Amino acid sequence: MYVICALYHFAHVPDPVAVKPALLELCLAQQVKGSLLLAHEGINGTIAGSRSGIDSVLKHIRTLPGFSDLEWKEAQDDEPPFGKMRVRLKKEIVTMGQPNVDPKAHVGHYVEPQDWNDLIQAEDVVVIDTRNDYEVGIGTFEGAIDPKTESFRDFPAWWANNKDRFHNKRVAMFCTGGIRCEKSTNYLISEGIEDVYHLKGGILRYLEEVPVEDSTWQGDCYVFDNRVSVGHGLKVGPHKLCHGCRRPILPEDTKHPGFEYGVSCHQCIDETSDSDKMRFRERQKQMQLARERNENHLGSIQL
């Protein structure tokens, strides 16, 4: 079984460039794969590997100054969710484009999963899904508002255009694992909103801890690895990934005339040019050749 570990932590990193080599070297040595983002504001990402490999990487990160109280969420799968390991340097570990936002200074009130239902069902509470439109499209909490944003960077503009709707309301927000709410709640506080709440551990922790019979979650939760979506108990959902637009699709969507494996789906068939599709087909061809070479290599070793 592969251990899948989703993590983020806001802490000041004076020199992310200096942190990257040792972190990447350790991941490669432990055969841990996935993606980690490093920025001056902290770290974010999802990795997968053996139990000992994940433990080694987490131990290393927690030795970094300011990261001793790092928290993470785990799941398991019998298939490797990632094909390679990347550690990338970024300006933000989750891009909001608001330079004055600082989750280390102040965030909204954390709400434990077992207390979430009572909060969002209160008459004076408005519930906002801070995720992107394609994520909301496959699942969200009952009664939640969908800002229909294409990226998290769009959230401040959406709030500016809609904040008057929520006058005299308490605001509860949620996202996949909690990281976007760290920034969005700090942003709303800077906008003068005092009663701001967010789901601790995000949707993933809610689905892990709250029984199905008590749940107000509807649908599946999009995740950023090869599982594509998960449901209650973090069981892998039915969705696949369109490698043309990176949106989730259902098995029946592959029967749509616009679907071409690795190239397009019914959602993006008209969004890309013919030259884009040719490039995607070539990419898919090269990936298939690489898989065949790897299978042939493994077969020769076994023989």
C-alpha positions as CSV (number, residue, x, y, z in Angstrom):
1,M,0.0,0.0,0.0
2,Y,1.1,3.5,-0.8
3,V,0.8,6.2,1.9
4,I,-0.6,9.4,0.4
5,C,0.3,12.4,2.5
6,A,-1.3,15.9,2.0
7,L,0.4,18.7,3.9
8,Y,0.8,22.4,4.2
9,H,2.2,24.8,6.7
10,F,2.6,28.6,6.9
11,A,6.0,29.6,8.3
12,H,8.6,32.1,7.2
13,V,11.3,30.4,5.0
14,P,14.2,32.9,4.6
15,D,15.8,31.1,1.7
16,P,13.6,28.5,-0.1
17,V,16.3,28.0,-2.7
18,A,18.6,26.6,0.0
19,V,15.9,24.3,1.4
20,K,15.0,22.7,-1.9
21,P,18.1,20.5,-2.7
22,A,18.2,18.5,0.5
23,L,14.4,18.0,0.5
24,L,14.4,16.8,-3.1
25,E,17.4,14.5,-2.5
26,L,15.7,12.9,0.4
27,C,12.4,12.3,-1.5
28,L,14.3,10.7,-4.4
29,A,16.4,8.5,-2.0
30,Q,13.2,7.3,-0.2
31,Q,11.4,6.8,-3.5
32,V,8.7,9.3,-2.5
33,K,6.9,10.9,-5.4
34,G,4.5,13.8,-5.8
35,S,4.8,17.6,-5.7
36,L,5.9,20.0,-3.0
37,L,5.8,23.8,-3.3
38,L,8.2,26.0,-1.5
39,A,7.9,29.7,-0.9
40,H,8.9,32.3,1.6
41,E,5.5,31.8,3.3
42,G,5.8,28.0,3.8
43,I,5.3,24.6,2.1
44,N,2.3,22.9,0.4
45,G,1.9,19.7,-1.5
46,T,1.0,16.0,-1.7
47,I,3.4,13.1,-1.7
48,A,3.2,9.4,-1.7
49,G,5.4,6.5,-0.9
50,S,6.2,3.8,1.6
51,R,5.4,4.3,5.3
52,S,9.1,4.7,6.1
53,G,9.7,7.0,3.2
54,I,6.9,9.3,4.1
55,D,8.0,9.3,7.8
56,S,11.5,10.3,6.7
57,V,10.3,13.2,4.6
58,L,8.0,14.5,7.3
59,K,10.7,14.2,10.0
60,H,13.0,16.3,7.7
61,I,10.4,19.0,7.2
62,R,9.6,19.2,10.9
63,T,13.3,19.9,11.6
64,L,13.1,23.1,9.5
65,P,12.8,26.3,11.7
66,G,9.1,27.1,12.3
67,F,7.8,23.7,11.0
68,S,7.9,21.6,14.2
69,D,4.1,21.7,14.5
70,L,3.5,20.6,10.9
71,E,0.2,18.7,10.5
72,W,-0.8,16.5,7.6
73,K,-3.5,14.2,6.4
74,E,-3.0,10.6,5.1
75,A,-4.8,8.1,2.9
76,Q,-3.8,4.8,1.3
77,D,-4.0,3.4,-2.1
78,D,-2.7,0.2,-3.8
79,E,-1.7,2.1,-6.9
80,P,1.1,4.8,-7.0
81,P,-0.7,8.1,-7.4
82,F,2.3,10.0,-8.9
83,G,4.9,9.2,-11.5
84,K,7.7,11.5,-10.4
85,M,8.9,13.8,-7.6
86,R,9.0,17.6,-8.0
87,V,10.0,20.3,-5.5
88,R,9.1,23.7,-7.0
89,L,9.9,27.2,-5.9
90,K,6.9,29.6,-6.0
91,K,5.9,33.1,-4.9
92,E,3.0,31.6,-2.9
93,I,2.2,28.1,-1.8
94,V,-1.4,28.8,-2.8
95,T,-1.8,31.7,-5.2
96,M,-4.2,34.4,-4.1
97,G,-2.3,37.4,-5.4
98,Q,-2.9,39.5,-2.3
99,P,0.5,40.6,-0.9
100,N,-0.9,41.8,2.4
101,V,-2.6,38.5,3.3
102,D,-0.7,36.8,6.1
103,P,-2.2,33.6,7.7
104,K,0.5,33.6,10.3
105,A,-0.9,36.8,11.8
106,H,-4.6,36.0,12.1
107,V,-7.1,33.5,10.6
108,G,-10.8,32.7,11.2
109,H,-12.2,30.5,13.9
110,Y,-11.4,26.8,13.3
111,V,-14.4,24.5,13.4
112,E,-14.0,20.8,14.1
113,P,-15.7,18.5,11.6
114,Q,-18.1,17.2,14.3
115,D,-19.3,20.8,14.9
116,W,-19.5,21.9,11.3
117,N,-23.1,20.8,10.6
118,D,-24.5,22.8,13.4
119,L,-22.7,25.9,12.3
120,I,-23.6,25.8,8.7
121,Q,-27.3,25.1,9.4
122,A,-27.6,28.2,11.6
123,E,-29.9,30.8,10.0
124,D,-27.4,33.6,10.5
125,V,-24.5,31.8,8.7
126,V,-23.6,31.9,5.0
127,V,-21.5,29.1,3.7
128,I,-18.9,29.7,1.0
129,D,-17.0,27.1,-1.0
130,T,-13.6,28.7,-1.8
131,R,-12.6,26.0,-4.4
132,N,-12.5,26.4,-8.1
133,D,-15.6,25.8,-10.3
134,Y,-14.5,22.3,-11.6
135,E,-14.0,21.1,-8.0
136,V,-17.4,22.4,-6.8
137,G,-19.0,20.8,-9.8
138,I,-18.6,17.2,-8.5
139,G,-19.4,17.9,-4.8
140,T,-20.0,20.4,-2.1
141,F,-21.9,21.0,1.2
142,E,-25.6,21.3,1.2
143,G,-26.6,25.0,0.8
144,A,-23.1,26.2,0.1
145,I,-22.5,29.2,-2.2
146,D,-20.4,28.5,-5.3
147,P,-18.4,31.6,-6.3
148,K,-17.8,30.0,-9.8
149,T,-14.2,31.1,-9.7
150,E,-11.7,29.5,-12.2
151,S,-8.8,30.1,-9.8
152,F,-8.3,31.1,-6.2
153,R,-6.8,34.4,-7.5
154,D,-10.4,35.3,-8.6
155,F,-11.8,35.1,-5.0
156,P,-11.0,38.6,-3.8
157,A,-12.8,40.1,-6.9
158,W,-15.8,37.9,-6.3
159,W,-16.0,38.9,-2.7
160,A,-15.8,42.6,-3.6
161,N,-18.8,42.2,-6.0
162,N,-20.9,40.1,-3.5
163,K,-20.0,41.1,0.0
164,D,-23.1,43.3,0.4
165,R,-25.2,40.1,0.1
166,F,-23.8,38.9,3.4
167,H,-24.4,41.9,5.6
168,N,-25.0,40.9,9.2
169,K,-24.1,37.3,8.5
170,R,-21.5,35.1,10.0
171,V,-19.3,33.6,7.2
172,A,-18.2,29.9,7.2
173,M,-15.8,28.8,4.5
174,F,-14.3,25.5,3.5
175,C,-11.8,24.0,1.0
176,T,-10.2,20.6,0.2
177,G,-7.6,20.5,3.0
178,G,-7.8,23.8,4.7
179,I,-5.0,25.8,3.1
180,R,-7.1,28.1,0.9
181,C,-9.2,29.0,4.0
182,E,-6.1,30.1,5.9
183,K,-5.8,32.8,3.3
184,S,-9.4,33.6,2.6
185,T,-10.3,34.0,6.2
186,N,-7.3,36.3,6.8
187,Y,-8.4,38.3,3.8
188,L,-12.0,38.7,5.0
189,I,-10.7,39.7,8.4
190,S,-8.7,42.4,6.7
191,E,-11.9,43.5,5.0
192,G,-13.5,44.1,8.3
193,I,-15.5,40.8,8.7
194,E,-15.2,39.7,12.3
195,D,-17.3,36.5,12.5
196,V,-15.3,34.3,10.1
197,Y,-15.1,30.5,10.5
198,H,-13.5,27.7,8.5
199,L,-13.6,23.9,8.5
200,K,-10.5,22.6,10.3
201,G,-8.7,20.0,8.1
202,G,-11.0,20.8,5.2
203,I,-13.4,18.5,3.4
204,L,-10.9,15.6,3.6
205,R,-11.0,15.5,7.4
206,Y,-14.8,15.9,7.4
207,L,-15.2,13.0,5.0
208,E,-12.8,10.9,7.1
209,E,-14.4,11.6,10.5
210,V,-18.1,12.3,10.0
211,P,-20.3,9.2,9.5
212,V,-22.3,9.1,6.2
213,E,-25.6,9.1,8.0
214,D,-24.7,12.4,9.7
215,S,-23.1,14.1,6.7
216,T,-24.3,17.2,4.9
217,W,-21.7,16.6,2.1
218,Q,-23.2,15.9,-1.3
219,G,-21.2,14.2,-4.1
220,D,-17.4,13.6,-4.2
221,C,-14.3,15.7,-3.4
222,Y,-11.8,16.5,-6.0
223,V,-8.2,15.6,-5.0
224,F,-4.9,16.6,-6.7
225,D,-3.5,13.1,-7.5
226,N,-4.4,10.1,-9.6
227,R,-7.3,9.2,-7.3
228,V,-9.1,12.3,-8.8
229,S,-11.9,12.1,-6.3
230,V,-12.8,10.6,-2.9
231,G,-16.0,10.1,-1.0
232,H,-16.9,9.3,2.6
233,G,-14.2,7.4,4.4
234,L,-11.8,8.8,1.7
235,K,-12.8,5.9,-0.6
236,V,-11.7,6.5,-4.1
237,G,-14.5,8.0,-6.2
238,P,-15.7,7.2,-9.8
239,H,-14.0,10.1,-11.5
240,K,-11.2,10.1,-14.0
241,L,-9.1,13.0,-15.2
242,C,-9.2,14.6,-18.6
243,H,-5.5,15.2,-19.4
244,G,-6.4,17.9,-21.8
245,C,-8.0,20.3,-19.3
246,R,-7.2,18.6,-16.0
247,R,-11.0,18.5,-15.1
248,P,-12.7,15.5,-13.5
249,I,-14.9,13.4,-15.7
250,L,-17.1,10.3,-15.1
251,P,-16.7,7.0,-16.9
252,E,-19.8,7.7,-19.0
253,D,-18.3,11.0,-20.2
254,T,-15.7,8.9,-22.2
255,K,-18.5,8.0,-24.5
256,H,-19.1,11.6,-25.5
257,P,-18.0,12.5,-29.1
258,G,-15.7,15.2,-27.7
259,F,-13.7,12.7,-25.6
260,E,-10.2,11.6,-26.8
261,Y,-8.0,10.0,-24.3
262,G,-5.2,12.3,-23.2
263,V,-6.4,15.0,-25.5
264,S,-9.9,16.4,-24.8
265,C,-13.3,15.8,-23.1
266,H,-16.8,17.3,-23.6
267,Q,-15.8,20.2,-21.3
268,C,-12.7,21.3,-23.2
269,I,-13.2,20.1,-26.8
270,D,-14.0,23.6,-28.0
271,E,-11.4,25.3,-25.7
272,T,-8.2,24.1,-27.4
273,S,-7.0,24.7,-30.9
274,D,-6.1,22.0,-33.5
275,S,-2.4,22.6,-32.8
276,D,-3.0,22.1,-29.1
277,K,-4.7,18.8,-29.7
278,M,-1.8,17.7,-32.0
279,R,0.6,18.6,-29.2
280,F,-1.5,16.6,-26.7
281,R,-1.6,13.6,-29.0
282,E,2.2,13.7,-29.3
283,R,2.5,14.0,-25.6
284,Q,0.3,11.0,-25.1
285,K,2.2,9.0,-27.7
286,Q,5.5,9.7,-25.9
287,M,4.0,8.7,-22.5
288,Q,2.8,5.4,-23.9
289,L,6.2,4.7,-25.4
290,A,7.9,5.4,-22.1
291,R,5.4,3.1,-20.3
292,E,6.2,0.3,-22.8
293,R,9.9,0.8,-22.4
294,N,9.6,0.6,-18.6
295,E,7.4,-2.6,-18.8
296,N,9.9,-4.2,-21.2
297,H,12.8,-3.3,-18.9
298,L,11.0,-4.8,-15.9
299,G,10.2,-7.9,-17.9
300,S,13.8,-8.4,-18.8
301,I,14.9,-8.1,-15.2
302,Q,12.4,-10.7,-14.1
303,L,13.6,-13.1,-16.8
